């Protein structure tokens, strides 16, 4: 009997325990609109008869185990660390994951962006673990000079990207291009994937109501300054100042800036036009999407955006998007997007007014959504399918090597 593959998967702040409890019942986690990456990992392991160990970052400890899987949610040390302490934490987390890989006797180690510094993966390679990075953020911010610490970290990890990885998973073409730039085009295969969605989650969302006012603009994501939420507030203040009172912002999500955002909204006395909903469940988000007309993604240039799943959700809901090229998802859905210059608050406002006031233009963007949806339902473009492809390719290479070694030994 051949030895079962043993695969360690280190992922960011995803509720991998909840995802498992629903996956084992052939259900999707109700807390996420897209199919969780951990659920896709469980499915890949089952299809390959592999043994899996999943470690996710969390604010609390949780642990479950069965015959096939060990699943752990682990608090992040120094969660608010910055500067040198942040880099110390990343190195420490890498060492802990290395110990996990050794103890688990992992054949493959899948490391997601942010769980440790990339250069730490040299240690995994030296100890014989095959590494597959899962890259969900651009390696450096596209529109800012590369910071010294990031430049050093990438330089230290360059050879890993060039020839030490079994293959790479990248959530956007922007990331694949940066890998090529980092390695001068000499690197292991990069498989681009999309976030995965279920058709049933979007099929009952009503068409945007063209007759009903107010015109509703949806923001969904982390409530942080670098996500552009305060720019939205500036836009709403402009609209009110111009006498436009039938545009409403629905702001959905949690984050460190939520309290201060709500305070500024109250001080500006625009609570009726700028509604901070906080964290919303999957069902609640479906309801809010259903009454929205357009989605805005105003990510600022200092944020290292990887893709932004909200863009997919907007397209699948039949809602045009307003965003900039900071968001890599733009290149896949450009026909349904109003693109604006990076960090240009006035241009964001003008784009919304164009969609609000020009019915023909709005209808063109809305119709484009339906032409772009199928790519996000294609299982062959999913993270799980891409991971499985790399694992099978590695197994084939191993079998070919063993066969070649047998031929050599025969002679």
C-alpha positions as CSV (number, residue, x, y, z in Angstrom):
1,X,0.0,0.0,0.0
2,X,1.4,3.4,-1.0
3,X,2.0,5.9,1.7
4,X,-0.6,8.6,2.0
5,X,0.3,12.2,1.3
6,X,0.6,14.4,4.3
7,X,-0.2,18.1,3.6
8,X,0.1,21.0,6.0
9,X,-1.9,24.1,5.1
10,X,-1.2,27.4,6.9
11,X,-3.9,30.0,6.3
12,X,-4.7,33.5,7.6
13,X,-7.7,34.5,9.7
14,X,-10.2,32.1,8.3
15,X,-12.6,30.1,10.5
16,X,-11.3,26.7,9.4
17,X,-13.1,24.8,12.1
18,X,-16.5,26.2,11.2
19,X,-15.8,25.6,7.5
20,X,-14.9,21.9,8.3
21,X,-18.1,21.4,10.4
22,X,-20.2,22.5,7.4
23,X,-18.0,20.8,4.8
24,X,-18.4,17.4,6.5
25,X,-22.2,17.8,6.0
26,X,-21.7,18.8,2.4
27,X,-22.7,22.4,3.2
28,X,-21.0,25.8,2.8
29,X,-20.1,28.0,5.8
30,X,-22.9,30.6,6.3
31,X,-20.4,33.2,7.3
32,X,-18.7,33.5,3.9
33,X,-20.2,34.4,0.5
34,X,-17.4,32.6,-1.4
35,X,-16.4,29.0,-0.9
36,X,-13.8,29.0,1.9
37,X,-10.3,28.0,0.9
38,X,-10.1,25.5,3.8
39,X,-13.3,23.8,2.5
40,X,-11.6,23.4,-0.9
41,X,-8.5,22.0,0.9
42,X,-10.6,19.4,2.7
43,X,-12.1,18.4,-0.6
44,X,-8.7,18.1,-2.3
45,X,-7.4,15.9,0.5
46,X,-10.4,13.7,0.3
47,X,-10.1,13.3,-3.4
48,X,-6.4,12.4,-3.1
49,X,-6.8,10.2,0.0
50,X,-4.3,12.6,1.7
51,X,-4.0,13.4,5.4
52,X,-4.3,17.1,6.2
53,X,-3.2,19.5,9.0
54,X,-4.8,23.0,8.8
55,X,-3.5,25.9,11.0
56,X,-5.3,29.2,10.8
57,X,-4.7,32.6,12.5
58,X,-7.3,33.5,15.0
59,X,-8.1,35.5,18.1
60,X,-8.9,32.3,20.0
61,X,-7.7,28.7,20.3
62,X,-9.8,25.9,18.8
63,X,-8.8,22.3,17.9
64,X,-10.5,19.4,16.3
65,X,-9.2,16.1,14.9
66,X,-10.6,13.1,13.0
67,X,-9.1,10.2,11.0
68,X,-8.0,12.4,8.1
69,X,-7.7,16.0,9.5
70,X,-6.1,17.9,12.3
71,X,-7.6,21.4,12.4
72,X,-6.4,24.2,14.6
73,X,-7.2,27.8,15.1
74,X,-4.3,29.6,16.8
75,X,-4.0,33.1,18.3
76,X,-1.4,35.3,16.7
77,X,1.3,36.5,19.0
78,X,1.9,40.3,19.1
79,X,-1.2,40.7,17.0
80,X,-0.9,44.5,16.9
81,X,2.9,44.6,16.4
82,X,4.5,47.1,14.0
83,X,8.0,47.8,12.9
84,X,10.7,45.4,14.1
85,X,8.3,43.6,16.4
86,X,6.1,42.8,13.4
87,X,9.1,41.2,11.6
88,X,10.1,39.3,14.7
89,X,6.5,38.0,14.9
90,X,6.6,36.8,11.3
91,X,9.9,35.0,11.9
92,X,8.6,33.4,15.0
93,X,5.4,32.3,13.3
94,X,7.5,30.7,10.6
95,X,9.5,28.8,13.1
96,X,6.3,27.5,14.8
97,X,5.0,26.4,11.4
98,X,8.3,24.7,10.7
99,X,8.0,22.7,14.0
100,X,4.4,21.8,13.0
101,X,5.6,20.5,9.6
102,X,8.4,18.4,11.2
103,X,6.0,17.0,13.8
104,X,3.3,16.3,11.3
105,X,5.9,14.8,8.9
106,X,4.4,16.9,6.1
107,X,5.3,16.0,2.5
108,X,3.8,19.3,1.2
109,X,3.4,22.6,3.0
110,X,1.0,25.2,1.6
111,X,1.7,28.7,3.0
112,X,-0.7,31.5,2.6
113,X,0.3,35.2,2.3
114,X,0.9,36.8,5.7
115,X,1.4,33.7,7.8
116,X,5.2,34.2,7.8
117,X,7.9,35.9,5.7
118,X,8.5,34.1,2.4
119,X,12.3,33.8,3.0
120,X,11.5,31.6,6.1
121,X,10.4,28.9,3.7
122,X,14.1,28.1,2.9
123,X,14.1,26.2,6.2
124,X,11.2,24.0,5.1
125,X,13.0,23.3,1.8
126,X,16.2,22.4,3.5
127,X,14.4,19.8,5.6
128,X,12.8,18.2,2.5
129,X,9.3,19.7,2.7
130,X,7.8,20.5,-0.7
131,X,6.4,24.1,-0.6
132,X,3.4,25.6,-2.4
133,X,2.9,29.3,-1.6
134,X,-0.7,30.5,-1.8
135,X,-0.4,34.2,-2.7
136,X,-3.4,36.4,-2.0
137,X,-1.8,39.8,-1.9
138,X,0.5,41.5,-4.3
139,X,4.2,41.1,-3.3
140,X,4.5,44.9,-3.1
141,X,2.2,47.8,-3.5
142,X,2.0,48.7,-7.2
143,X,1.9,52.5,-6.9
144,X,4.4,53.1,-4.1
145,X,8.2,52.7,-3.8
146,X,9.0,49.3,-2.3
147,X,9.8,49.8,1.4
148,X,13.3,48.8,2.5
149,X,12.1,46.0,4.7
150,X,10.0,44.5,1.9
151,X,12.8,44.9,-0.6
152,X,15.2,43.0,1.7
153,X,12.6,40.3,2.5
154,X,11.9,39.8,-1.2
155,X,15.6,39.7,-2.1
156,X,16.1,37.1,0.5
157,X,13.2,35.0,-0.9
158,X,14.0,35.5,-4.6
159,X,15.6,32.1,-5.1
160,X,12.6,30.4,-3.5
161,X,10.3,31.9,-6.1
162,X,12.8,31.0,-8.8
163,X,13.3,27.3,-8.3
164,X,12.4,26.0,-4.8
165,X,8.6,25.9,-4.9
166,X,6.7,23.1,-6.5
167,X,4.4,25.6,-8.0
168,X,2.6,28.8,-6.9
169,X,-1.0,29.7,-6.5
170,X,-1.8,33.3,-7.3
171,X,-5.2,35.0,-7.0
172,X,-4.5,37.5,-9.8
173,X,-2.5,38.2,-12.8
174,X,-0.9,41.2,-11.0
175,X,0.7,38.8,-8.6
176,X,1.9,36.5,-11.4
177,X,3.5,39.5,-13.1
178,X,5.3,40.5,-9.9
179,X,6.7,36.9,-9.5
180,X,8.0,37.1,-13.1
181,X,9.5,40.5,-12.4
182,X,11.1,39.3,-9.1
183,X,12.7,36.3,-10.8
184,X,13.5,37.8,-14.2
185,X,11.0,35.4,-15.7
186,X,12.7,32.3,-14.4
187,X,10.4,30.6,-12.0
188,X,8.3,27.5,-11.3
189,X,4.7,27.5,-12.7
190,X,2.3,30.1,-11.4
191,X,-1.4,28.9,-11.4
192,X,-3.8,31.8,-11.3
193,X,-7.1,31.1,-9.6
194,X,-10.4,32.8,-8.8
195,X,-12.4,32.9,-5.6
196,X,-15.2,30.4,-6.0
197,X,-18.9,31.0,-5.7
198,X,-22.1,29.0,-5.7
199,X,-24.7,29.9,-8.3
200,X,-27.5,29.4,-5.8
201,X,-26.2,32.2,-3.6
202,X,-26.9,34.8,-6.3
203,X,-29.8,33.4,-8.4
204,X,-32.5,35.0,-6.2
205,X,-31.0,38.4,-5.9
206,X,-33.4,40.8,-7.7
207,X,-32.4,43.1,-10.5
208,X,-31.5,46.6,-9.5
209,X,-34.6,48.7,-9.4
210,X,-34.3,51.6,-11.9
211,X,-37.4,53.4,-10.7
212,X,-36.8,53.2,-7.0
213,X,-34.9,56.0,-5.2
214,X,-32.7,56.5,-3.4
215,X,-29.8,55.3,-5.5
216,X,-27.9,53.0,-3.2
217,X,-24.1,52.6,-3.2
218,X,-22.7,49.5,-1.4
219,X,-19.3,49.2,0.2
220,X,-18.5,45.8,1.7
221,X,-15.2,45.0,3.3
222,X,-12.9,45.9,6.2
223,X,-13.6,49.3,7.7
224,X,-10.1,50.7,7.6
225,X,-8.6,53.9,6.3
226,X,-6.6,52.2,3.6
227,X,-9.8,50.7,2.3
228,X,-11.0,54.2,1.4
229,X,-14.0,54.3,3.8
230,X,-13.3,58.0,4.8
231,X,-13.1,58.9,1.1
232,X,-16.7,57.6,0.8
233,X,-17.6,60.0,3.6
234,X,-16.0,62.9,1.8
235,X,-18.0,61.9,-1.3
236,X,-21.3,61.9,0.6
237,X,-20.6,65.3,2.1
238,X,-19.9,66.6,-1.4
239,X,-23.3,65.2,-2.6
240,X,-25.2,66.7,0.3
241,X,-23.4,70.0,-0.3
242,X,-24.5,70.0,-3.9
243,X,-28.1,69.3,-2.8
244,X,-28.1,65.6,-3.9
245,X,-30.0,63.8,-1.2
246,X,-31.3,60.7,-3.0
247,X,-28.0,58.8,-3.0
248,X,-27.4,56.5,0.0
249,X,-24.2,54.7,1.0
250,X,-24.6,51.2,2.7
251,X,-21.3,50.5,4.4
252,X,-21.0,46.8,5.5
253,X,-18.1,45.3,7.5
254,X,-16.1,45.6,10.7
255,X,-12.7,47.0,11.4
256,X,-10.6,49.2,13.5
257,X,-12.0,52.4,11.9
258,X,-15.7,51.6,12.3
259,X,-16.1,53.5,15.6
260,X,-14.4,56.7,14.3
261,X,-16.3,56.4,11.0
262,X,-19.6,56.3,12.8
263,X,-18.6,59.3,14.9
264,X,-17.7,61.4,11.9
265,X,-21.0,60.4,10.2
266,X,-22.9,61.5,13.2
267,X,-21.0,64.8,13.5
268,X,-21.8,65.5,9.8
269,X,-25.5,64.8,10.5
270,X,-25.8,62.5,7.5
271,X,-26.8,59.3,9.2
272,X,-29.8,58.9,6.8
273,X,-27.5,58.9,3.8
274,X,-24.5,57.1,5.1
275,X,-25.4,53.9,7.0
276,X,-22.7,51.9,8.8
277,X,-24.2,48.4,9.1
278,X,-21.2,46.7,10.8
279,X,-20.6,43.0,10.2
280,X,-23.3,41.4,8.1
281,X,-24.2,37.7,7.8
282,X,-24.3,36.1,4.4
283,X,-28.1,36.4,4.3
284,X,-28.0,40.0,5.3
285,X,-25.4,40.8,2.6
286,X,-27.7,39.1,0.0
287,X,-30.5,41.4,1.2
288,X,-28.4,44.6,1.0
289,X,-27.0,43.6,-2.5
290,X,-30.6,43.1,-3.6
291,X,-31.5,46.7,-3.0
292,X,-28.2,48.3,-4.1
293,X,-27.6,49.8,-7.5
294,X,-23.8,49.9,-7.6
295,X,-20.8,48.7,-5.6
296,X,-17.8,50.8,-4.8
297,X,-14.3,49.5,-4.1
298,X,-12.1,52.6,-3.2
299,X,-9.0,50.7,-2.0
300,X,-6.1,53.2,-1.5
301,X,-2.7,52.7,-3.1
302,X,-0.9,51.9,0.1
303,X,-2.9,48.7,0.5
304,X,-1.4,45.6,-1.1
305,X,-4.7,44.3,-2.6
306,X,-4.6,40.8,-4.0
307,X,-8.0,40.6,-5.8
308,X,-11.0,41.8,-3.7
309,X,-13.8,39.2,-3.8
310,X,-16.4,41.9,-3.4
311,X,-15.8,42.8,-7.1
312,X,-16.8,39.2,-8.0
313,X,-19.9,39.4,-5.7
314,X,-20.9,42.6,-7.3
315,X,-20.7,41.2,-10.8
316,X,-22.5,38.0,-9.8
317,X,-25.2,40.2,-8.3
318,X,-25.6,42.2,-11.5
319,X,-24.2,45.4,-10.0
320,X,-21.7,47.6,-11.8
321,X,-18.5,48.5,-9.9
322,X,-16.6,51.7,-9.4
323,X,-12.9,51.1,-8.6
324,X,-9.3,51.8,-9.6
325,X,-6.4,49.7,-10.9
326,X,-5.2,49.2,-7.3
327,X,-7.8,46.4,-7.3
328,X,-6.4,43.5,-9.5
329,X,-9.8,42.1,-10.1
330,X,-10.4,45.1,-12.5
331,X,-8.7,43.4,-15.4
332,X,-11.1,40.5,-15.4
333,X,-14.3,42.5,-15.3
334,X,-13.4,45.8,-16.9
335,X,-16.5,46.0,-19.1
336,X,-18.7,46.2,-16.0
337,X,-16.5,48.7,-14.2
338,X,-16.2,52.4,-14.1
339,X,-12.5,52.8,-13.6
340,X,-11.1,55.9,-11.9
341,X,-7.6,57.2,-11.1
342,X,-6.1,55.8,-7.9
343,X,-7.1,57.8,-4.7
344,X,-9.0,60.4,-6.7
345,X,-11.9,61.2,-4.5
346,X,-13.5,63.6,-6.9
347,X,-13.3,61.0,-9.7
348,X,-15.0,58.4,-7.6
349,X,-17.8,60.9,-6.9
350,X,-18.1,61.8,-10.6
351,X,-18.3,58.1,-11.5
352,X,-21.2,57.5,-9.1
353,X,-23.0,60.6,-10.5
354,X,-22.5,59.3,-14.0
355,X,-24.1,55.9,-13.1
356,X,-26.8,57.8,-11.1
357,X,-27.8,60.2,-13.8
358,X,-27.1,58.4,-17.1
359,X,-29.5,55.5,-17.6
360,X,-28.0,54.3,-20.9
361,X,-24.5,54.2,-19.4
362,X,-25.8,52.4,-16.3
363,X,-27.6,49.8,-18.3
364,X,-24.5,49.1,-20.4
365,X,-22.5,48.4,-17.3
366,X,-25.3,46.3,-15.8
367,X,-25.6,44.2,-18.9
368,X,-21.9,43.6,-19.0
369,X,-22.1,42.0,-15.6
370,X,-24.1,39.0,-17.0
371,X,-21.5,38.5,-19.7
372,X,-18.7,38.2,-17.1
373,X,-20.3,35.9,-14.5
374,X,-19.5,32.4,-15.7
375,X,-15.7,32.6,-15.0
376,X,-16.4,32.8,-11.3
377,X,-18.5,29.7,-11.3
378,X,-15.9,27.6,-13.2
379,X,-14.6,25.0,-10.9
380,X,-11.5,24.4,-13.0
381,X,-10.4,28.0,-12.1
382,X,-10.8,27.5,-8.4
383,X,-8.1,27.5,-5.8
384,X,-8.8,23.8,-5.0
385,X,-8.5,22.7,-8.7
386,X,-5.2,24.7,-9.0
387,X,-3.8,23.1,-5.8
388,X,-4.8,19.6,-7.0
389,X,-3.1,20.2,-10.3
390,X,0.2,21.2,-8.6
391,X,0.0,18.2,-6.3
392,X,-0.7,15.7,-9.1
393,X,2.1,17.3,-11.2
394,X,4.6,16.8,-8.3
395,X,3.5,13.2,-7.9
396,X,4.0,12.5,-11.6
397,X,7.5,14.1,-11.4
398,X,8.3,11.9,-8.4
399,X,7.1,8.7,-10.2
400,X,9.1,9.6,-13.3
401,X,12.2,10.1,-11.2
402,X,11.7,6.8,-9.4
403,X,11.2,5.1,-12.8
404,X,14.4,6.7,-14.1
405,X,16.3,5.7,-11.0
406,X,15.2,2.1,-11.5
407,X,16.4,2.1,-15.1
408,X,19.7,3.5,-14.0
409,X,20.1,0.9,-11.2
410,X,19.2,-1.9,-13.7
411,X,22.2,-1.0,-15.8
